[in-house]
Amino acid sequence: MQQTNRYLLGSRLALITLGVYAAVSKLQDTTVFAAQLRSQPLAPWFSKPLVWALPAGELAAAGLLIFRRSKWVGRWLSFGLLLLFSGCVGQAVLGT
C-alpha cells in the first residue's frame, strides 16, 4: 500500500471515529446538548432543529466515509461540519 493511501485511510478512520463519538455523545443526553445549544448566540428557532440535525449529519458523514463510492462526499461533509465547529469555537473565543 502506498504511503499516501495509508494516510488517506487513517484520516477516514479518524473522521469516522470522531463523527460516531460526537453524534453518540450528543444523542445520549439530548437535554444537555439542547441547553448547550441554547447558550450559543443562535436564533432560538434554529437551535431546536440542530439538536437532531447535527448528530444526524455527523452519523451521515461517518457512514458515507465507510464506502469507497461515497468517501469523497463524506470527506466534504466532515470538512463542512468541522468548519462549522471551528467557526463556533472562534466566535466563542472572540466573544461575539
Secondary structure, DSSP 8 states (H G I E B T S, - for coil): --HHHHHHHHHHHHHHHHHHHHHHHHHHTHHHHHHHHHTSSS-HHHHHHHHHHHHHHHHHHHHHHHSGGGHHHHHHHHHHHHHHHHHHHHHHHHT-
